């Protein structure tokens, strides 16, 4: 952690972080990917997201009509893709891994994506998240305000528009957990999508 031995264990956002249940009644998927493989071939982020959306959308009896089924697939793919891309963009170290854990019940889809980040990335991203989650759920106003800021300053390297888009346009709960272990900082994004709200 850049020479620092400070222990980190911080949770922020709209999700509690508990172990994902592995009950027989839940469909569970665990994927580990090399961050360098995703970064070098960016299209793989959307491929893994599309795979996950098809894997989890198909057997749910709540879908009914084909258009509703397609809507679920699109939402799951978009949400997964945004969080996978963020994990790839902000991972530290070329040999790091992106870890994806998810499960689905009749009423919700839960996704957790973990990666390693640097101490500088941790401080910067935590500051952004504190601003994002400050003041409750008025995400739509924050989204459009951020779009205007990015339009006025197109050279900024990190727009943070993606997370704001998820929170303002999709029925998701989002949270992050940061913790350190053996002087490595881990970031885990957790997203919960309630099917009946899609």
RODO-455474 format. One record per residue (C-alpha): chain; residue number from 1; z, x, y. Coordinates in Angstrom, 3 decimals. Example, Ala and Ser with C-alpha at 12.3 -4.5 7.8 and 13.67 -1.06 7.14 Angstrom:
! RODO-455474
- A, 1, 7.800, 12.300, -4.500
- A, 2, 7.140, 13.670, -1.060
***
This chain:
! RODO-455474
- A, 1, 0.000, 0.000, 0.000
- A, 2, -1.062, 2.665, 2.459
- A, 3, 2.101, 4.711, 1.885
- A, 4, 4.405, 1.737, 2.405
- A, 5, 6.927, 0.655, -0.238
- A, 6, 7.668, -2.733, 1.337
- A, 7, 7.747, -5.522, -1.248
- A, 8, 5.683, -8.603, -0.436
- A, 9, 6.180, -12.120, -1.776
- A, 10, 4.817, -14.688, 0.677
- A, 11, 3.441, -18.188, 0.130
- A, 12, 1.620, -20.209, 2.774
- A, 13, -0.328, -23.469, 2.819
- A, 14, -0.326, -26.828, 1.062
- A, 15, 0.197, -25.789, -2.587
- A, 16, 3.152, -24.784, -4.703
- A, 17, 2.611, -21.767, -6.903
- A, 18, 3.822, -22.379, -10.414
- A, 19, 2.362, -21.204, -13.681
- A, 20, -0.670, -23.218, -14.660
- A, 21, 0.203, -25.474, -17.606
- A, 22, -1.614, -24.700, -20.835
- A, 23, -1.051, -28.073, -22.518
- A, 24, -3.555, -29.105, -25.178
- A, 25, -4.572, -32.100, -23.074
- A, 26, -5.860, -29.912, -20.238
- A, 27, -9.097, -27.992, -20.222
- A, 28, -8.223, -24.425, -19.243
- A, 29, -10.526, -21.553, -18.314
- A, 30, -9.631, -17.953, -17.538
- A, 31, -12.309, -15.566, -16.240
- A, 32, -11.980, -11.936, -15.141
- A, 33, -14.870, -10.374, -13.254
- A, 34, -15.441, -6.940, -11.741
- A, 35, -15.478, -7.297, -7.999
- A, 36, -18.199, -4.605, -7.723
- A, 37, -20.504, -6.572, -10.045
- A, 38, -20.208, -9.668, -7.876
- A, 39, -20.570, -7.757, -4.622
- A, 40, -23.693, -5.907, -5.784
- A, 41, -25.355, -9.112, -7.002
- A, 42, -24.168, -11.800, -4.594
- A, 43, -25.992, -14.606, -6.415
- A, 44, -23.451, -14.252, -9.247
- A, 45, -20.833, -15.913, -7.033
- A, 46, -22.877, -19.101, -6.940
- A, 47, -23.773, -18.799, -10.640
- A, 48, -20.116, -18.677, -11.718
- A, 49, -19.315, -21.549, -9.327
- A, 50, -22.143, -23.673, -10.722
- A, 51, -21.025, -22.905, -14.281
- A, 52, -17.451, -23.975, -13.489
- A, 53, -18.614, -27.189, -11.816
- A, 54, -20.746, -28.158, -14.809
- A, 55, -18.041, -27.163, -17.289
- A, 56, -15.418, -29.334, -15.580
- A, 57, -17.465, -32.217, -14.273
- A, 58, -19.155, -33.363, -17.453
- A, 59, -16.440, -34.873, -19.685
- A, 60, -14.353, -36.718, -17.101
- A, 61, -14.375, -40.507, -17.768
- A, 62, -13.690, -41.226, -14.078
- A, 63, -17.217, -40.193, -13.069
- A, 64, -19.155, -43.250, -14.178
- A, 65, -22.529, -43.320, -12.450
- A, 66, -24.791, -40.271, -12.319
- A, 67, -24.603, -40.003, -8.518
- A, 68, -20.798, -39.868, -8.658
- A, 69, -21.000, -37.204, -11.377
- A, 70, -23.397, -35.163, -9.215
- A, 71, -21.038, -35.536, -6.251
- A, 72, -18.119, -34.107, -8.229
- A, 73, -20.266, -31.211, -9.405
- A, 74, -21.332, -30.412, -5.845
- A, 75, -17.779, -30.504, -4.485
- A, 76, -16.360, -28.346, -7.300
- A, 77, -19.223, -25.857, -6.958
- A, 78, -18.892, -25.611, -3.159
- A, 79, -15.106, -25.195, -3.212
- A, 80, -15.219, -22.638, -6.037
- A, 81, -18.054, -20.703, -4.423
- A, 82, -16.255, -20.405, -1.086
- A, 83, -13.071, -19.072, -2.686
- A, 84, -14.919, -16.687, -5.041
- A, 85, -16.981, -15.298, -2.150
- A, 86, -13.822, -14.767, -0.084
- A, 87, -12.162, -12.937, -2.972
- A, 88, -15.218, -10.686, -3.332
- A, 89, -15.570, -10.026, 0.413
- A, 90, -11.936, -9.124, 0.907
- A, 91, -11.133, -7.267, -2.312
- A, 92, -10.037, -3.682, -1.930
- A, 93, -11.242, -0.934, -4.230
- A, 94, -14.559, -0.871, -6.083
- A, 95, -12.928, -1.145, -9.512
- A, 96, -10.819, -4.182, -8.666
- A, 97, -11.082, -7.457, -10.525
- A, 98, -11.399, -11.066, -9.469
- A, 99, -9.347, -13.323, -11.736
- A, 100, -10.087, -17.048, -11.961
- A, 101, -7.703, -19.533, -13.603
- A, 102, -8.362, -23.231, -13.653
- A, 103, -7.697, -26.479, -15.382
- A, 104, -8.614, -30.105, -15.075
- A, 105, -6.785, -33.331, -15.782
- A, 106, -8.062, -36.880, -15.439
- A, 107, -6.945, -36.966, -11.818
- A, 108, -7.259, -33.410, -10.481
- A, 109, -8.989, -30.050, -10.642
- A, 110, -6.844, -26.946, -9.985
- A, 111, -8.326, -23.531, -9.218
- A, 112, -6.572, -20.193, -8.662
- A, 113, -8.482, -17.048, -7.680
- A, 114, -6.716, -13.680, -7.411
- A, 115, -7.776, -10.290, -6.096
- A, 116, -6.303, -7.080, -4.645
- A, 117, -6.337, -6.541, -0.892
- A, 118, -5.400, -3.699, 1.431
- A, 119, -2.329, -3.752, 3.653
- A, 120, -4.575, -4.115, 6.725
- A, 121, -6.425, -7.061, 5.153
- A, 122, -3.116, -8.658, 4.181
- A, 123, -1.730, -8.540, 7.734
- A, 124, -4.945, -9.792, 9.294
- A, 125, -5.510, -12.597, 6.782
- A, 126, -1.880, -13.724, 6.865
- A, 127, -2.080, -13.995, 10.665
- A, 128, -5.223, -16.134, 10.315
- A, 129, -3.577, -18.379, 7.692
- A, 130, -0.482, -18.856, 9.835
- A, 131, -2.737, -20.075, 12.660
- A, 132, -4.767, -22.200, 10.240
- A, 133, -1.795, -24.025, 8.731
- A, 134, 0.176, -24.229, 11.980
- A, 135, 0.330, -27.736, 13.381
- A, 136, -0.517, -29.631, 10.224
- A, 137, -3.797, -30.980, 9.009
- A, 138, -5.985, -31.282, 12.118
- A, 139, -8.592, -29.077, 10.430
- A, 140, -11.689, -30.803, 11.745
- A, 141, -10.895, -29.916, 15.369
- A, 142, -10.068, -26.338, 14.334
- A, 143, -13.355, -26.141, 12.406
- A, 144, -15.531, -27.206, 15.343
- A, 145, -13.576, -25.020, 17.750
- A, 146, -14.133, -22.026, 15.466
- A, 147, -17.857, -22.804, 15.190
- A, 148, -18.098, -22.681, 18.978
- A, 149, -16.213, -19.358, 19.064
- A, 150, -18.512, -17.850, 16.422
- A, 151, -21.555, -19.122, 18.304
- A, 152, -20.286, -17.438, 21.485
- A, 153, -19.510, -14.166, 19.624
- A, 154, -22.075, -13.842, 16.814
- A, 155, -21.256, -10.156, 16.196
- A, 156, -17.776, -10.874, 14.799
- A, 157, -17.565, -9.649, 11.208
- A, 158, -15.148, -12.316, 9.946
- A, 159, -15.805, -15.876, 11.033
- A, 160, -13.219, -17.650, 8.799
- A, 161, -15.434, -20.725, 9.032
- A, 162, -15.590, -21.210, 5.264
- A, 163, -11.930, -22.070, 4.718
- A, 164, -11.927, -24.357, 7.737
- A, 165, -15.033, -26.083, 6.350
- A, 166, -13.267, -26.666, 3.008
- A, 167, -10.177, -28.148, 4.647
- A, 168, -12.074, -30.315, 7.125
- A, 169, -14.862, -31.598, 4.859
- A, 170, -13.353, -31.835, 1.372
- A, 171, -10.257, -33.586, -0.043
- A, 172, -8.489, -30.376, -1.057
- A, 173, -5.049, -28.867, -0.761
- A, 174, -5.169, -25.118, -0.226
- A, 175, -2.552, -22.407, -0.318
- A, 176, -2.199, -18.651, -0.662
- A, 177, 0.344, -16.430, -2.310
- A, 178, 0.627, -12.724, -1.560
- A, 179, 2.760, -10.382, -3.636
- A, 180, 3.007, -6.681, -4.289
- A, 181, 3.448, -4.887, -7.572
- A, 182, 3.333, -1.116, -8.132
- A, 183, 2.232, -0.641, -4.499
- A, 184, -0.778, -2.956, -4.915
- A, 185, -1.062, -6.169, -2.869
- A, 186, -2.446, -9.239, -4.634
- A, 187, -3.785, -12.363, -2.941
- A, 188, -4.061, -15.634, -4.853
- A, 189, -5.837, -18.660, -3.430
- A, 190, -4.904, -22.002, -4.975
- A, 191, -6.941, -25.127, -4.443
- A, 192, -6.177, -28.631, -5.738
- A, 193, -8.875, -31.292, -5.673
- A, 194, -7.887, -34.885, -6.375
- A, 195, -10.811, -36.576, -8.122
- A, 196, -10.159, -40.056, -6.726
- A, 197, -10.494, -38.706, -3.182
- A, 198, -13.996, -37.288, -3.700
***
